[in-house]
Amino acid sequence: MSTTKITLPVFDDAGAPSGTEVLDLGTPGPWTLPDKPLTSRVAFAAAHVVPHAGAANVPGEPASVDWDSTLAYRHRIWSYGLGVADAMDTAQRGMGLDWAATRELVRRSAAEAATFRSTSVAGHPARIACGAGTDQLSPETVAGLEPGDAGLAAVVDAYREQVHVVQDAGAQVIVMASRALARVARGPEDYARVYDAVLAEADQPVVLHWLGTMFDPALEGYWGSTSVTAATDVFLDVIKAHQARIDGVKVSLLDAEHEVGLRRALAALEPVAMRAGFGVTADADGSDGRETHGRTGDRLARPRLYTGDDFNYPELITGDGQGHSDALLGIFAAIYPAASTALQAFDAAAAGEPGAARRGHEILAATEALGRKIFEAPTYYYKTGVAFLSWLNGFQPAFSLVGGLHAGRSVPHLVELFRLADGCGMLLDPELAGGRMRAFLTVNGVDA
């Protein structure tokens, strides 16, 4: 237990202060930096961006990014052996981060990854994957698109531009779901047509991202159906048609049962020759062991299932007798020390250490309540919680997000987030976090 105490407000059901409680802050968890690359799971943390504290980062204004703080955050993630998934929805794609800032983020993060990789004493691969979407098309442009060939052509051109930006920077491509495609597609055939064209541009295996409506309501009916079962069939058809170009898929539906079923469907595919690179290789005998980095020629592989389930990740990453999920998670940007320590335990289990797999699961399970709080409905405001925890831990000068999105959560929500972060050892400097929380409460008129 640390020596830091803080008085927190208690709120009634209407959100009005109804009392106080004194919380003795705990110590940070027993998190460990890995001394070698993580191997039993491939894991990315989808990182947020830090804005300049004094800039006009308000709704409708172009993003003004604090590059030093933003890139330093990525260095911390890499130092724990995780990859960084950048320019994703966690970085506020479509929710404040404009295309000019996104393009610069991709360029800078990929360059930082190369620098980190070349200087890492522990040999961390510093994986970097970046989202390629269609959000350079303004909301007004998208609203003017009609279903049909012209709209589909505009979507393909936008995707192609972003794919080339990511590839030219030296990062792996994550093909993001497109609001514009959801608007102009007339059915499953149009999704197949667009993904055929986009995947043809890939010079290395990509990650396909299926983002659920809880993260972005504008993606209703993606893959041509509001039925998850029918949409999954279309999704699998796209994967099968382009398997050699697909490293894996990230599924963000917050449905563990669906994910396990999809994971088993992917495991049932015949391995195919897949071009190596960005950690996307497999053993020549067709098994799914993969190298950490490099471009060493074609190998046999099946697509990975990167969980995007920020609710059920402990059980999905731990897995069952038929396999496990890898990870590409926004929650990992908030809990990366714990995530890395758990993955180190899974590596130890793979090497035969008794009880290590249980230990890995217990570490992740201890953070689950925090993850569920950060990602509770409306889920698309989860970035607010990630930034709040970053600020509490001293990794950004102000509690702020581009586009003013730090206003996305209520004071009672953030107070509970603070309690849960303390409970699972994610306040890395309790004295600093306590001081910042007191300042937050004072500014919001609920200090004791």
KEKE-744367 format. One record per residue (C-alpha): chain; x, y negated, z negated. Coordinates in nm, 3 decimals. Layout:
BEGIN
{rec 'A'; {X; Y; Z}}
...
***
This chain:
BEGIN
{rec 'A'; {0.000; 0.000; 0.000}}
{rec 'A'; {0.129; -0.348; 0.082}}
{rec 'A'; {0.108; -0.631; -0.171}}
{rec 'A'; {-0.119; -0.838; 0.054}}
{rec 'A'; {-0.479; -0.896; -0.053}}
{rec 'A'; {-0.746; -1.073; 0.146}}
{rec 'A'; {-1.102; -1.175; 0.063}}
{rec 'A'; {-1.334; -1.089; 0.350}}
{rec 'A'; {-1.694; -1.199; 0.400}}
{rec 'A'; {-1.977; -0.949; 0.399}}
{rec 'A'; {-2.264; -1.019; 0.639}}
{rec 'A'; {-2.632; -0.931; 0.632}}
{rec 'A'; {-2.818; -0.785; 0.930}}
{rec 'A'; {-2.879; -1.132; 1.072}}
{rec 'A'; {-2.506; -1.211; 1.064}}
{rec 'A'; {-2.525; -1.455; 0.772}}
{rec 'A'; {-2.260; -1.430; 0.498}}
{rec 'A'; {-2.409; -1.245; 0.200}}
{rec 'A'; {-2.106; -1.193; -0.023}}
{rec 'A'; {-1.738; -1.112; -0.025}}
{rec 'A'; {-1.506; -0.820; -0.082}}
{rec 'A'; {-1.137; -0.807; -0.165}}
{rec 'A'; {-0.934; -0.581; 0.062}}
{rec 'A'; {-0.588; -0.456; -0.037}}
{rec 'A'; {-0.413; -0.424; 0.296}}
{rec 'A'; {-0.243; -0.094; 0.363}}
{rec 'A'; {0.098; -0.036; 0.516}}
{rec 'A'; {0.152; 0.024; 0.887}}
{rec 'A'; {0.122; 0.384; 0.999}}
{rec 'A'; {0.426; 0.612; 1.022}}
{rec 'A'; {0.479; 0.524; 1.387}}
{rec 'A'; {0.796; 0.641; 1.560}}
{rec 'A'; {0.975; 0.526; 1.872}}
{rec 'A'; {1.051; 0.823; 2.100}}
{rec 'A'; {1.417; 0.894; 2.167}}
{rec 'A'; {1.343; 1.064; 2.499}}
{rec 'A'; {1.070; 1.049; 2.766}}
{rec 'A'; {0.725; 1.184; 2.677}}
{rec 'A'; {0.650; 1.492; 2.884}}
{rec 'A'; {0.343; 1.688; 2.773}}
{rec 'A'; {0.095; 1.414; 2.872}}
{rec 'A'; {0.119; 1.127; 3.118}}
{rec 'A'; {-0.016; 0.819; 2.946}}
{rec 'A'; {-0.070; 0.459; 3.050}}
{rec 'A'; {-0.187; 0.168; 2.836}}
{rec 'A'; {-0.403; -0.076; 3.033}}
{rec 'A'; {-0.261; -0.406; 2.911}}
{rec 'A'; {-0.422; -0.748; 2.868}}
{rec 'A'; {-0.278; -1.086; 2.967}}
{rec 'A'; {-0.185; -1.364; 2.724}}
{rec 'A'; {-0.282; -1.719; 2.828}}
{rec 'A'; {-0.096; -2.038; 2.754}}
{rec 'A'; {-0.240; -2.159; 2.425}}
{rec 'A'; {-0.279; -2.521; 2.537}}
{rec 'A'; {-0.393; -2.464; 2.894}}
{rec 'A'; {-0.745; -2.503; 3.031}}
{rec 'A'; {-0.827; -2.134; 3.012}}
{rec 'A'; {-1.200; -2.198; 3.015}}
{rec 'A'; {-1.476; -2.047; 3.230}}
{rec 'A'; {-1.432; -2.138; 3.596}}
{rec 'A'; {-1.071; -2.258; 3.568}}
{rec 'A'; {-0.776; -2.074; 3.727}}
{rec 'A'; {-0.589; -1.856; 3.480}}
{rec 'A'; {-0.279; -2.007; 3.319}}
{rec 'A'; {-0.073; -1.711; 3.197}}
{rec 'A'; {0.194; -1.716; 2.928}}
{rec 'A'; {0.433; -1.493; 3.120}}
{rec 'A'; {0.687; -1.456; 2.839}}
{rec 'A'; {0.429; -1.324; 2.589}}
{rec 'A'; {0.250; -1.117; 2.854}}
{rec 'A'; {0.565; -0.940; 2.971}}
{rec 'A'; {0.700; -0.897; 2.617}}
{rec 'A'; {0.382; -0.705; 2.536}}
{rec 'A'; {0.455; -0.469; 2.824}}
{rec 'A'; {0.810; -0.418; 2.697}}
{rec 'A'; {0.669; -0.301; 2.363}}
{rec 'A'; {0.447; -0.048; 2.538}}
{rec 'A'; {0.735; 0.085; 2.748}}
{rec 'A'; {0.960; 0.109; 2.441}}
{rec 'A'; {0.708; 0.355; 2.296}}
{rec 'A'; {0.738; 0.571; 2.608}}
{rec 'A'; {0.398; 0.486; 2.757}}
{rec 'A'; {0.338; 0.358; 3.107}}
{rec 'A'; {0.165; 0.028; 3.173}}
{rec 'A'; {-0.147; 0.012; 3.387}}
{rec 'A'; {-0.156; -0.352; 3.488}}
{rec 'A'; {-0.396; -0.582; 3.669}}
{rec 'A'; {-0.686; -0.362; 3.558}}
{rec 'A'; {-1.017; -0.455; 3.395}}
{rec 'A'; {-0.830; -0.496; 3.063}}
{rec 'A'; {-0.637; -0.778; 3.230}}
{rec 'A'; {-0.975; -0.939; 3.305}}
{rec 'A'; {-1.009; -0.855; 3.671}}
{rec 'A'; {-1.338; -1.009; 3.774}}
{rec 'A'; {-1.370; -1.168; 3.430}}
{rec 'A'; {-1.127; -1.460; 3.434}}
{rec 'A'; {-0.808; -1.347; 3.609}}
{rec 'A'; {-0.815; -1.494; 3.960}}
{rec 'A'; {-0.643; -1.332; 4.258}}
{rec 'A'; {-0.346; -1.572; 4.262}}
{rec 'A'; {-0.265; -1.490; 3.898}}
{rec 'A'; {-0.328; -1.120; 3.959}}
{rec 'A'; {-0.083; -1.111; 4.249}}
{rec 'A'; {0.182; -1.281; 4.034}}
{rec 'A'; {0.111; -1.040; 3.746}}
{rec 'A'; {0.168; -0.740; 3.973}}
{rec 'A'; {0.495; -0.883; 4.103}}
{rec 'A'; {0.632; -0.979; 3.763}}
{rec 'A'; {0.528; -0.659; 3.582}}
{rec 'A'; {0.674; -0.433; 3.850}}
{rec 'A'; {1.002; -0.625; 3.840}}
{rec 'A'; {1.010; -0.605; 3.458}}
{rec 'A'; {0.949; -0.229; 3.474}}
{rec 'A'; {1.248; -0.184; 3.703}}
{rec 'A'; {1.466; -0.390; 3.469}}
{rec 'A'; {1.348; -0.200; 3.161}}
{rec 'A'; {1.403; 0.135; 3.333}}
{rec 'A'; {1.760; 0.049; 3.424}}
{rec 'A'; {1.851; -0.049; 3.067}}
{rec 'A'; {1.652; 0.202; 2.858}}
{rec 'A'; {1.888; 0.398; 2.634}}
{rec 'A'; {1.622; 0.661; 2.569}}
{rec 'A'; {1.564; 0.710; 2.942}}
{rec 'A'; {1.204; 0.590; 2.930}}
{rec 'A'; {1.062; 0.587; 3.284}}
{rec 'A'; {0.873; 0.259; 3.230}}
{rec 'A'; {0.595; 0.367; 3.460}}
{rec 'A'; {0.401; 0.084; 3.619}}
{rec 'A'; {0.074; 0.124; 3.805}}
{rec 'A'; {-0.140; -0.169; 3.917}}
{rec 'A'; {-0.499; -0.210; 4.023}}
{rec 'A'; {-0.588; -0.279; 4.385}}
{rec 'A'; {-0.943; -0.395; 4.440}}
{rec 'A'; {-1.138; -0.648; 4.642}}
{rec 'A'; {-1.178; -0.936; 4.398}}
{rec 'A'; {-1.006; -1.191; 4.622}}
{rec 'A'; {-1.353; -1.198; 4.781}}
{rec 'A'; {-1.529; -1.468; 4.579}}
{rec 'A'; {-1.862; -1.394; 4.410}}
{rec 'A'; {-2.024; -1.630; 4.664}}
{rec 'A'; {-1.868; -1.437; 4.954}}
{rec 'A'; {-1.978; -1.103; 4.807}}
{rec 'A'; {-2.331; -1.234; 4.753}}
{rec 'A'; {-2.343; -1.325; 5.123}}
{rec 'A'; {-2.236; -0.981; 5.245}}
{rec 'A'; {-2.505; -0.762; 5.393}}
{rec 'A'; {-2.502; -0.381; 5.388}}
{rec 'A'; {-2.352; -0.248; 5.711}}
{rec 'A'; {-2.044; -0.249; 5.928}}
{rec 'A'; {-1.939; -0.612; 5.888}}
{rec 'A'; {-1.955; -0.594; 5.510}}
{rec 'A'; {-1.766; -0.265; 5.505}}
{rec 'A'; {-1.493; -0.411; 5.727}}
{rec 'A'; {-1.452; -0.705; 5.488}}
{rec 'A'; {-1.419; -0.463; 5.195}}
{rec 'A'; {-1.158; -0.251; 5.375}}
{rec 'A'; {-0.953; -0.558; 5.469}}
{rec 'A'; {-0.959; -0.682; 5.109}}
{rec 'A'; {-0.854; -0.343; 4.974}}
{rec 'A'; {-0.573; -0.319; 5.229}}
{rec 'A'; {-0.434; -0.657; 5.128}}
{rec 'A'; {-0.424; -0.563; 4.761}}
{rec 'A'; {-0.283; -0.214; 4.821}}
{rec 'A'; {0.008; -0.368; 5.010}}
{rec 'A'; {0.069; -0.626; 4.735}}
{rec 'A'; {0.099; -0.344; 4.477}}
{rec 'A'; {0.311; -0.121; 4.698}}
{rec 'A'; {0.543; -0.402; 4.806}}
{rec 'A'; {0.604; -0.481; 4.438}}
{rec 'A'; {0.716; -0.122; 4.376}}
{rec 'A'; {0.423; -0.014; 4.160}}
{rec 'A'; {0.188; 0.282; 4.189}}
{rec 'A'; {-0.155; 0.194; 4.327}}
{rec 'A'; {-0.471; 0.237; 4.123}}
{rec 'A'; {-0.765; 0.204; 4.363}}
{rec 'A'; {-1.022; 0.017; 4.156}}
{rec 'A'; {-1.396; 0.034; 4.201}}
{rec 'A'; {-1.526; -0.256; 4.411}}
{rec 'A'; {-1.828; -0.473; 4.336}}
{rec 'A'; {-1.831; -0.573; 4.702}}
{rec 'A'; {-1.844; -0.209; 4.813}}
{rec 'A'; {-2.127; -0.139; 4.570}}
{rec 'A'; {-2.318; -0.421; 4.740}}
{rec 'A'; {-2.260; -0.331; 5.107}}
{rec 'A'; {-2.252; 0.050; 5.103}}
{rec 'A'; {-2.569; 0.208; 5.241}}
{rec 'A'; {-2.498; 0.552; 5.099}}
{rec 'A'; {-2.228; 0.814; 5.025}}
{rec 'A'; {-2.105; 0.811; 5.387}}
{rec 'A'; {-2.004; 0.447; 5.358}}
{rec 'A'; {-1.801; 0.518; 5.044}}
{rec 'A'; {-1.625; 0.803; 5.226}}
{rec 'A'; {-1.556; 0.574; 5.521}}
{rec 'A'; {-1.404; 0.298; 5.308}}
{rec 'A'; {-1.191; 0.532; 5.095}}
{rec 'A'; {-1.071; 0.710; 5.412}}
{rec 'A'; {-0.941; 0.377; 5.540}}
{rec 'A'; {-0.794; 0.261; 5.209}}
{rec 'A'; {-0.616; 0.586; 5.126}}
{rec 'A'; {-0.463; 0.590; 5.472}}
{rec 'A'; {-0.263; 0.284; 5.359}}
{rec 'A'; {-0.106; 0.460; 5.059}}
{rec 'A'; {0.266; 0.531; 5.087}}
{rec 'A'; {0.265; 0.721; 4.755}}
{rec 'A'; {-0.007; 0.914; 4.568}}
{rec 'A'; {-0.261; 0.683; 4.406}}
{rec 'A'; {-0.500; 0.694; 4.112}}
{rec 'A'; {-0.871; 0.662; 4.192}}
{rec 'A'; {-1.069; 0.472; 3.931}}
{rec 'A'; {-1.437; 0.537; 3.865}}
{rec 'A'; {-1.561; 0.263; 3.634}}
{rec 'A'; {-1.900; 0.307; 3.471}}
{rec 'A'; {-2.173; 0.045; 3.442}}
{rec 'A'; {-2.106; -0.002; 3.070}}
{rec 'A'; {-1.780; -0.166; 3.180}}
{rec 'A'; {-1.925; -0.344; 3.484}}
{rec 'A'; {-2.302; -0.347; 3.550}}
{rec 'A'; {-2.238; -0.463; 3.909}}
{rec 'A'; {-2.114; -0.110; 3.988}}
{rec 'A'; {-2.459; 0.045; 3.951}}
{rec 'A'; {-2.504; 0.324; 4.207}}
{rec 'A'; {-2.133; 0.363; 4.285}}
{rec 'A'; {-2.054; 0.656; 4.514}}
{rec 'A'; {-2.400; 0.610; 4.663}}
{rec 'A'; {-2.620; 0.735; 4.381}}
{rec 'A'; {-2.743; 0.640; 4.035}}
{rec 'A'; {-2.733; 1.011; 3.947}}
{rec 'A'; {-2.399; 1.091; 3.781}}
{rec 'A'; {-2.421; 1.448; 3.912}}
{rec 'A'; {-2.475; 1.337; 4.273}}
{rec 'A'; {-2.210; 1.067; 4.243}}
{rec 'A'; {-1.962; 1.324; 4.108}}
{rec 'A'; {-2.018; 1.542; 4.414}}
{rec 'A'; {-1.934; 1.249; 4.642}}
{rec 'A'; {-1.632; 1.162; 4.429}}
{rec 'A'; {-1.503; 1.520; 4.452}}
{rec 'A'; {-1.555; 1.524; 4.829}}
{rec 'A'; {-1.337; 1.212; 4.860}}
{rec 'A'; {-1.069; 1.374; 4.642}}
{rec 'A'; {-1.073; 1.698; 4.842}}
{rec 'A'; {-1.048; 1.509; 5.171}}
{rec 'A'; {-0.737; 1.321; 5.053}}
{rec 'A'; {-0.589; 1.544; 4.786}}
{rec 'A'; {-0.229; 1.500; 4.903}}
{rec 'A'; {-0.262; 1.124; 4.852}}
{rec 'A'; {-0.419; 1.136; 4.505}}
{rec 'A'; {-0.204; 1.165; 4.195}}
{rec 'A'; {-0.511; 1.164; 3.975}}
{rec 'A'; {-0.839; 1.006; 3.883}}
{rec 'A'; {-0.932; 0.776; 3.596}}
{rec 'A'; {-1.290; 0.823; 3.484}}
{rec 'A'; {-1.445; 0.558; 3.258}}
{rec 'A'; {-1.797; 0.684; 3.190}}
{rec 'A'; {-1.765; 0.740; 2.810}}
{rec 'A'; {-1.905; 1.091; 2.860}}
{rec 'A'; {-1.676; 1.362; 2.725}}
{rec 'A'; {-1.885; 1.652; 2.856}}
{rec 'A'; {-1.882; 1.510; 3.208}}
{rec 'A'; {-1.507; 1.453; 3.192}}
{rec 'A'; {-1.432; 1.809; 3.082}}
{rec 'A'; {-1.645; 1.942; 3.368}}
{rec 'A'; {-1.465; 1.722; 3.620}}
{rec 'A'; {-1.127; 1.818; 3.474}}
{rec 'A'; {-1.209; 2.184; 3.527}}
{rec 'A'; {-1.325; 2.115; 3.883}}
{rec 'A'; {-0.992; 1.948; 3.958}}
{rec 'A'; {-0.800; 2.235; 3.798}}
{rec 'A'; {-0.986; 2.477; 4.028}}
{rec 'A'; {-0.856; 2.304; 4.342}}
{rec 'A'; {-0.579; 2.470; 4.538}}
{rec 'A'; {-0.251; 2.284; 4.487}}
{rec 'A'; {-0.135; 2.095; 4.794}}
{rec 'A'; {0.190; 1.936; 4.904}}
{rec 'A'; {0.200; 1.590; 4.748}}
{rec 'A'; {0.467; 1.335; 4.816}}
{rec 'A'; {0.683; 1.277; 4.509}}
{rec 'A'; {0.716; 0.944; 4.335}}
{rec 'A'; {0.596; 0.741; 4.039}}
{rec 'A'; {0.590; 1.053; 3.817}}
{rec 'A'; {0.378; 1.241; 4.071}}
{rec 'A'; {0.552; 1.571; 4.136}}
{rec 'A'; {0.479; 1.930; 4.053}}
{rec 'A'; {0.672; 2.254; 4.037}}
{rec 'A'; {0.727; 2.436; 4.362}}
{rec 'A'; {0.535; 2.737; 4.232}}
{rec 'A'; {0.216; 2.530; 4.223}}
{rec 'A'; {0.205; 2.474; 3.848}}
{rec 'A'; {0.124; 2.130; 3.723}}
{rec 'A'; {0.451; 2.034; 3.552}}
{rec 'A'; {0.563; 1.702; 3.693}}
{rec 'A'; {0.881; 1.501; 3.691}}
{rec 'A'; {0.894; 1.165; 3.521}}
{rec 'A'; {1.005; 0.941; 3.804}}
{rec 'A'; {1.158; 0.937; 4.146}}
{rec 'A'; {1.084; 1.011; 4.507}}
{rec 'A'; {1.230; 1.352; 4.569}}
{rec 'A'; {1.018; 1.505; 4.846}}
{rec 'A'; {0.695; 1.700; 4.874}}
{rec 'A'; {0.586; 1.930; 4.592}}
{rec 'A'; {0.270; 2.126; 4.517}}
{rec 'A'; {0.023; 1.964; 4.280}}
{rec 'A'; {-0.339; 1.913; 4.180}}
{rec 'A'; {-0.487; 1.575; 4.085}}
{rec 'A'; {-0.464; 1.481; 3.719}}
{rec 'A'; {-0.760; 1.368; 3.513}}
{rec 'A'; {-0.660; 1.045; 3.338}}
{rec 'A'; {-0.916; 0.990; 3.067}}
{rec 'A'; {-1.068; 0.645; 3.061}}
{rec 'A'; {-1.294; 0.739; 2.770}}
{rec 'A'; {-1.214; 0.493; 2.491}}
{rec 'A'; {-1.464; 0.668; 2.263}}
{rec 'A'; {-1.370; 1.035; 2.293}}
{rec 'A'; {-0.999; 1.019; 2.381}}
{rec 'A'; {-0.873; 1.219; 2.076}}
{rec 'A'; {-1.051; 1.539; 2.177}}
{rec 'A'; {-0.995; 1.489; 2.551}}
{rec 'A'; {-0.620; 1.431; 2.522}}
{rec 'A'; {-0.581; 1.715; 2.271}}
{rec 'A'; {-0.768; 1.941; 2.512}}
{rec 'A'; {-0.893; 2.295; 2.481}}
{rec 'A'; {-0.787; 2.638; 2.597}}
{rec 'A'; {-0.847; 2.539; 2.959}}
{rec 'A'; {-0.648; 2.217; 2.971}}
{rec 'A'; {-0.627; 1.858; 2.855}}
{rec 'A'; {-0.668; 1.509; 2.996}}
{rec 'A'; {-0.385; 1.269; 3.054}}
{rec 'A'; {-0.460; 0.907; 2.966}}
{rec 'A'; {-0.507; 0.565; 3.122}}
{rec 'A'; {-0.676; 0.371; 2.846}}
{rec 'A'; {-0.748; 0.017; 2.737}}
{rec 'A'; {-0.752; 0.132; 2.375}}
{rec 'A'; {-0.389; 0.239; 2.413}}
{rec 'A'; {-0.298; -0.128; 2.461}}
{rec 'A'; {-0.426; -0.184; 2.107}}
{rec 'A'; {-0.289; 0.133; 1.942}}
{rec 'A'; {0.022; 0.212; 2.147}}
{rec 'A'; {0.245; 0.289; 1.842}}
{rec 'A'; {-0.007; 0.547; 1.720}}
{rec 'A'; {-0.070; 0.680; 2.071}}
{rec 'A'; {0.302; 0.733; 2.128}}
{rec 'A'; {0.351; 0.903; 1.792}}
{rec 'A'; {0.063; 1.140; 1.873}}
{rec 'A'; {0.207; 1.219; 2.216}}
{rec 'A'; {0.543; 1.292; 2.056}}
{rec 'A'; {0.362; 1.546; 1.839}}
{rec 'A'; {0.204; 1.705; 2.147}}
{rec 'A'; {0.550; 1.728; 2.303}}
{rec 'A'; {0.670; 1.904; 1.988}}
{rec 'A'; {0.374; 2.143; 2.014}}
{rec 'A'; {0.468; 2.221; 2.375}}
{rec 'A'; {0.817; 2.304; 2.250}}
{rec 'A'; {0.667; 2.552; 2.001}}
{rec 'A'; {0.653; 2.354; 1.675}}
{rec 'A'; {0.377; 2.498; 1.451}}
{rec 'A'; {0.106; 2.250; 1.352}}
{rec 'A'; {0.230; 1.976; 1.584}}
{rec 'A'; {-0.078; 1.979; 1.809}}
{rec 'A'; {-0.304; 1.941; 1.505}}
{rec 'A'; {-0.089; 1.651; 1.388}}
{rec 'A'; {-0.118; 1.481; 1.727}}
{rec 'A'; {-0.496; 1.514; 1.720}}
{rec 'A'; {-0.519; 1.384; 1.364}}
{rec 'A'; {-0.320; 1.071; 1.453}}
{rec 'A'; {-0.551; 0.992; 1.746}}
{rec 'A'; {-0.864; 1.082; 1.551}}
{rec 'A'; {-0.766; 0.833; 1.279}}
{rec 'A'; {-0.789; 0.553; 1.537}}
{rec 'A'; {-1.122; 0.663; 1.689}}
{rec 'A'; {-1.343; 0.441; 1.472}}
{rec 'A'; {-1.134; 0.140; 1.573}}
{rec 'A'; {-1.165; 0.237; 1.940}}
{rec 'A'; {-1.540; 0.275; 1.914}}
{rec 'A'; {-1.569; -0.065; 1.749}}
{rec 'A'; {-1.354; -0.241; 2.009}}
{rec 'A'; {-1.549; -0.079; 2.293}}
{rec 'A'; {-1.900; -0.095; 2.151}}
{rec 'A'; {-2.174; -0.247; 2.368}}
{rec 'A'; {-2.151; -0.479; 2.547}}
{rec 'A'; {-1.842; -0.278; 2.635}}
{rec 'A'; {-1.701; -0.522; 2.891}}
{rec 'A'; {-1.609; -0.758; 2.605}}
{rec 'A'; {-1.360; -0.508; 2.465}}
{rec 'A'; {-1.074; -0.730; 2.589}}
{rec 'A'; {-1.161; -0.969; 2.306}}
{rec 'A'; {-1.076; -0.704; 2.047}}
{rec 'A'; {-0.751; -0.609; 2.219}}
{rec 'A'; {-0.641; -0.976; 2.219}}
{rec 'A'; {-0.753; -1.025; 1.858}}
{rec 'A'; {-0.539; -0.736; 1.739}}
{rec 'A'; {-0.246; -0.862; 1.949}}
{rec 'A'; {-0.278; -1.202; 1.782}}
{rec 'A'; {-0.309; -1.056; 1.431}}
{rec 'A'; {0.013; -0.862; 1.491}}
{rec 'A'; {0.200; -1.170; 1.608}}
{rec 'A'; {0.229; -1.082; 1.976}}
{rec 'A'; {0.060; -1.395; 2.108}}
{rec 'A'; {0.062; -1.749; 1.971}}
{rec 'A'; {-0.316; -1.800; 1.974}}
{rec 'A'; {-0.629; -1.587; 1.968}}
{rec 'A'; {-0.727; -1.665; 2.325}}
{rec 'A'; {-0.801; -1.508; 2.662}}
{rec 'A'; {-0.821; -1.652; 3.011}}
{rec 'A'; {-1.166; -1.772; 3.107}}
{rec 'A'; {-1.252; -1.834; 2.741}}
{rec 'A'; {-1.330; -1.463; 2.695}}
{rec 'A'; {-1.203; -1.466; 2.336}}
{rec 'A'; {-1.557; -1.589; 2.255}}
{rec 'A'; {-1.693; -1.252; 2.368}}
{rec 'A'; {-1.729; -1.106; 2.018}}
{rec 'A'; {-1.892; -1.231; 1.698}}
{rec 'A'; {-1.719; -1.310; 1.371}}
{rec 'A'; {-1.880; -1.009; 1.193}}
{rec 'A'; {-1.755; -0.783; 1.476}}
{rec 'A'; {-1.399; -0.909; 1.442}}
{rec 'A'; {-1.405; -0.887; 1.062}}
{rec 'A'; {-1.503; -0.521; 1.089}}
{rec 'A'; {-1.235; -0.468; 1.353}}
{rec 'A'; {-0.980; -0.609; 1.105}}
{rec 'A'; {-1.096; -0.363; 0.837}}
{rec 'A'; {-1.073; -0.068; 1.074}}
{rec 'A'; {-0.732; -0.170; 1.207}}
{rec 'A'; {-0.604; -0.190; 0.850}}
{rec 'A'; {-0.757; 0.150; 0.772}}
{rec 'A'; {-0.565; 0.327; 1.050}}
{rec 'A'; {-0.233; 0.149; 1.001}}
{rec 'A'; {-0.256; -0.076; 1.306}}
{rec 'A'; {-0.181; -0.403; 1.121}}
{rec 'A'; {0.191; -0.384; 1.189}}
{rec 'A'; {0.283; -0.678; 0.965}}
{rec 'A'; {0.013; -0.693; 0.692}}
{rec 'A'; {0.130; -1.025; 0.548}}
{rec 'A'; {0.123; -1.196; 0.888}}
{rec 'A'; {-0.210; -1.034; 0.982}}
{rec 'A'; {-0.363; -1.136; 0.649}}
{rec 'A'; {-0.250; -1.495; 0.692}}
{rec 'A'; {-0.388; -1.515; 1.044}}
{rec 'A'; {-0.716; -1.358; 0.937}}
{rec 'A'; {-0.756; -1.616; 0.661}}
{rec 'A'; {-0.699; -1.893; 0.917}}
{rec 'A'; {-0.955; -1.734; 1.149}}
{rec 'A'; {-1.215; -1.718; 0.873}}
{rec 'A'; {-1.155; -2.079; 0.773}}
{rec 'A'; {-1.191; -2.207; 1.130}}
{rec 'A'; {-1.515; -2.010; 1.164}}
{rec 'A'; {-1.660; -2.142; 0.839}}
{rec 'A'; {-1.674; -1.817; 0.647}}
{rec 'A'; {-1.369; -1.835; 0.424}}
{rec 'A'; {-1.421; -1.734; 0.063}}
***
